[in-house]
Amino acid sequence: MITAIVLIKTSVDRIPEIAEQIASLDNVSEVFSVTGTYDLIAMVRVRQHEDLAEVIPGRISKIPGVQATDTHVAFRTYSQHDLEAAFAIGLDS
């Protein structure tokens, strides 16, 4: 699974509506409203790199009010859940 973190600039007066539209798209797992340079951050998960083109410029960027995107592809994912599972290997509960 390939994970992309998409930083999104939007029309400020439509942030909630745009976030809901993005969150409803296939392959978008979460959308965060954030402070700073960008208005939203979307987590996109796809099976192949080619699928990113369909989701990000093909759908997210075409939503009215989306002004710009900046995409970062994850090399590797680390999470608290993964760490707990790794440390639990071989332990009897």
Buried (B, 14 or more C-beta within 10 A) or exposed (E): EBBBBBBBBBEEEBBEBBBEBBBEBEBBEEBBEEEEEBBBBBBBBBEEEEBBEEBBEEBBBEBEBBEEBEBEEEEEEEEEEEEEEEEEEEEEE
